[in-house]
Amino acid sequence: MLNAHGPYNHGLWDPLIRGVSAEILENYSKLQLAEMTILDVGGYDGWILVQLQQEFGFKLAVCVEPR
């Protein structure tokens, strides 16, 4: 219920976001990323994907939580 009022900063995930962001930027420019779609399968409440979308501005960002 609390996450329905978010998004809240999940501080424990910040190092993961930095690592994933660095890996993405090693392979693609921000201009290329703006034309790409990203899919997060099993993304729980989508917080990580929101952070990546805010940083890179993907053309489309989709989070699927199969539970």
Beta strands, then each sheet from edge to edge (+ up, - down):
strand 1: 37-41
strand 2: 60-64
sheet 1: 1+ 2+
end
